[in-house]
């Protein structure tokens, strides 16, 4: 995939995801499966976990005709931990599919099903499932990149940063070491407690914690800033400095904390950018940064295709 074609895909995907886009409201994985069938095998609604009698599912997009295991993007949708679906974010996957990556697009328990920290637990279980089943799906477990937008950005950070000692993977026990090669955080929350009271209070965060008597303790337990330490994977954060939904200072504090312990990281600031909905030029600049970030950490290359499609 050459740069010009990839940038065209990025622009189309970015513009279709602007607020008010009818296409951005598509909610049918099967429809998208038919469009992608020539280049990708789509395996929808695979159950990766069960909690509270609720089945946690993911969709797999697997490139056809690839020689050798492929890198995989673990994508986590946003919605303030209380809304959103994996299907509604499918257009955000297009640039990665054009680069030949496999993608696991996951869902998790929203607040109406289970309060915090359920969403964090589910995403860790999804990571375990991908690692455990990597060989079956021709996935390279050493090249997992986790990403998400807003609450999905927060969950991408917790999925890549939380150590086993935190005990948040106990819903899905296993011997696999849960690790990722990199994290791409799109305007994610880094300090959950900051959103529960005071000038930055947000209704979605309050709803996710509800009236639990130990909500401050849980907020700390699920905050990425709690887990900053040496040895973390490289982290790229994308955040608009006029974001009214997740304060830009969350990105700045994360960068400063990571710099303080020597973790490779980068903050791509969108001047005047709000909570997503970035324009054409901003979107192109973001994906140029992503390409450079992946390249700098040896993650830019996808699998080598041996055919143009076909096969199961």
GIMOWO-V63007 format. One record per pair of residues at least 4 apart in sequence whose ideal C-beta (glycine too) atoms are under 7 Angstrom apart, sorted by the first residue. I is the first residue (numbers start at 1). GAP is how many residues later the second one is. If there is no record, write none. Layout:
<<I:GAP> <I:GAP>>
This chain:
<<1:4> <1:5> <1:97> <1:98> <1:99> <2:4> <3:4> <4:4> <5:4> <5:93> <6:4> <6:89> <6:92> <6:93> <7:4> <7:277> <8:4> <9:4> <9:85> <9:86> <9:89> <10:4> <10:85> <10:273> <10:274> <10:277> <11:4> <11:269> <11:272> <11:273> <12:4> <13:4> <13:78> <13:79> <13:81> <13:82> <14:264> <14:269> <15:265> <16:5> <16:7> <16:8> <16:75> <17:4> <17:7> <17:74> <17:75> <18:259> <19:258> <24:64> <24:67> <25:63> <26:5> <26:61> <26:64> <27:58> <27:60> <27:61> <28:59> <29:4> <29:15> <29:16> <29:30> <29:58> <30:4> <30:14> <32:4> <32:58> <33:4> <33:9> <33:11> <36:4> <36:6> <36:25> <36:61> <37:5> <38:271> <39:24> <39:25> <39:270> <40:21> <40:22> <40:23> <40:24> <40:57> <41:21> <41:23> <41:271> <42:17> <42:19> <43:17> <43:19> <44:15> <45:12> <45:14> <46:11> <46:12> <46:14> <47:8> <47:9> <47:10> <48:8> <48:9> <48:10> <48:77> <48:78> <48:81> <49:7> <49:73> <49:76> <49:122> <49:123> <50:5> <50:6> <51:5> <51:58> <51:67> <51:120> <52:61> <52:62> <54:55> <54:59> <56:51> <56:52> <56:53> <56:66> <56:69> <57:50> <58:46> <58:47> <58:48> <58:49> <58:68> <59:27> <59:46> <60:44> <60:77> <61:32> <61:36> <61:41> <61:42> <62:40> <62:75> <62:76> <63:7> <63:37> <63:39> <63:240> <64:245> <64:246> <64:247> <65:240> <65:241> <65:242> <65:243> <65:244> <65:246> <66:4> <66:72> <66:237> <66:238> <66:239> <66:240> <67:236> <67:237> <67:239> <68:235> <68:236> <69:69> <69:70> <69:71> <70:30> <70:31> <70:32> <70:68> <70:69> <70:70> <70:232> <70:233> <71:30> <71:69> <71:72> <71:74> <71:228> <71:231> <72:29> <72:30> <72:31> <72:32> <72:58> <72:67> <72:71> <72:72> <73:23> <73:28> <73:30> <73:72> <73:74> <74:30> <74:32> <74:52> <74:53> <74:56> <74:70> <74:72> <75:14> <75:17> <75:18> <75:28> <75:30> <75:31> <75:72> <75:73> <76:30> <76:47> <76:72> <76:76> <76:79> <76:80> <77:7> <77:8> <77:9> <77:11> <77:12> <77:71> <77:75> <78:6> <78:70> <78:71> <78:72> <78:73> <78:74> <79:4> <79:5> <79:72> <80:70> <80:71> <80:124> <81:29> <81:30> <81:35> <81:38> <81:70> <81:123> <81:127> <82:28> <82:29> <82:30> <82:122> <82:125> <82:126> <83:27> <84:4> <85:22> <86:19> <86:20> <86:21> <90:15> <93:4> <93:10> <93:12> <94:4> <95:4> <95:192> <96:5> <96:7> <97:4> <97:6> <99:203> <100:202> <100:203> <100:205> <101:201> <102:35> <102:37> <104:22> <104:26> <106:17> <106:20> <108:11> <108:14> <108:15> <109:4> <109:5> <109:9> <109:10> <109:13> <111:4> <111:96> <111:97> <114:4> <115:93> <115:94> <115:95> <115:97> <116:92> <116:93> <116:102> <116:106> <117:4> <117:51> <117:101> <117:104> <117:105> <118:4> <119:4> <119:36> <120:4> <120:35> <120:38> <120:48> <120:102> <121:4> <121:47> <121:50> <122:4> <123:4> <123:32> <123:35> <123:36> <124:4> <124:35> <124:38> <124:44> <124:45> <124:54> <125:4> <125:44> <125:46> <125:47> <126:4> <127:4> <127:32> <127:51> <128:4> <128:41> <128:44> <128:46> <128:48> <128:50> <129:4> <130:4> <130:9> <130:14> <131:10> <131:45> <132:42> <132:44> <133:4> <134:5> <134:7> <142:39> <143:38> <143:156> <144:36> <144:37> <145:35> <145:36> <145:37> <145:39> <145:154> <146:10> <146:13> <146:14> <146:34> <146:37> <147:9> <147:37> <147:39> <148:4> <148:5> <148:7> <148:8> <148:38> <148:40> <149:4> <149:37> <149:38> <149:127> <150:37> <150:38> <150:95> <150:96> <150:125> <151:4> <151:38> <152:4> <153:4> <153:32> <153:33> <153:34> <153:35> <154:4> <154:34> <154:35> <154:70> <155:4> <156:4> <156:27> <156:28> <156:29> <156:32> <157:4> <157:26> <157:28> <157:31> <157:33> <157:67> <158:4> <158:64> <158:66> <159:21> <160:20> <160:23> <160:73> <161:63> <161:66> <161:71> <162:4> <162:6> <162:65> <163:64> <164:5> <164:14> <169:9> <180:53> <181:52> <181:118> <182:51> <182:52> <182:115> <182:117> <183:50> <183:52> <184:52> <184:106> <185:50> <185:51> <185:52> <186:52> <187:51> <187:52> <187:53> <187:56> <187:59> <187:88> <187:89> <188:58> <189:6> <189:57> <189:61> <190:33> <190:34> <190:35> <190:60> <190:63> <190:64> <191:32> <191:34> <191:59> <191:62> <192:13> <192:27> <192:30> <192:31> <193:23> <193:26> <193:27> <193:30> <194:6> <195:5> <195:6> <195:7> <195:10> <196:5> <196:9> <196:10> <196:13> <196:19> <196:23> <197:4> <200:47> <201:5> <203:4> <204:4> <205:4> <209:6> <209:9> <209:10> <212:6> <214:4> <215:4> <216:4> <217:4> <218:4> <219:4> <220:6> <221:5> <224:30> <225:28> <225:29> <225:32> <228:29> <228:30> <228:33> <229:32> <230:31> <230:32> <230:33> <232:31> <234:30> <234:31> <234:63> <235:23> <235:28> <235:30> <236:30> <236:32> <236:54> <236:57> <237:14> <237:17> <237:18> <237:30> <237:31> <238:30> <238:32> <238:48> <239:4> <239:9> <239:12> <239:28> <239:30> <239:31> <240:8> <240:30> <240:32> <240:33> <240:34> <240:35> <241:7> <241:28> <241:29> <241:30> <241:32> <242:30> <242:31> <242:32> <243:4> <243:5> <243:30> <243:31> <243:32> <244:30> <244:31> <245:30> <246:4> <246:29> <248:4> <249:4> <250:4> <251:4> <251:16> <252:4> <253:4> <254:4> <255:4> <255:10> <255:12> <256:4> <258:5> <258:7> <266:27> <268:18> <268:21> <270:8> <270:12> <273:5> <273:9> <278:4> <278:5> <278:8> <279:4> <280:4> <281:4> <282:4> <283:4> <284:4> <285:4> <286:4> <287:4> <288:4> <289:4> <290:4> <291:4> <291:9> <292:4> <293:4> <294:5> <294:6> <295:5>>
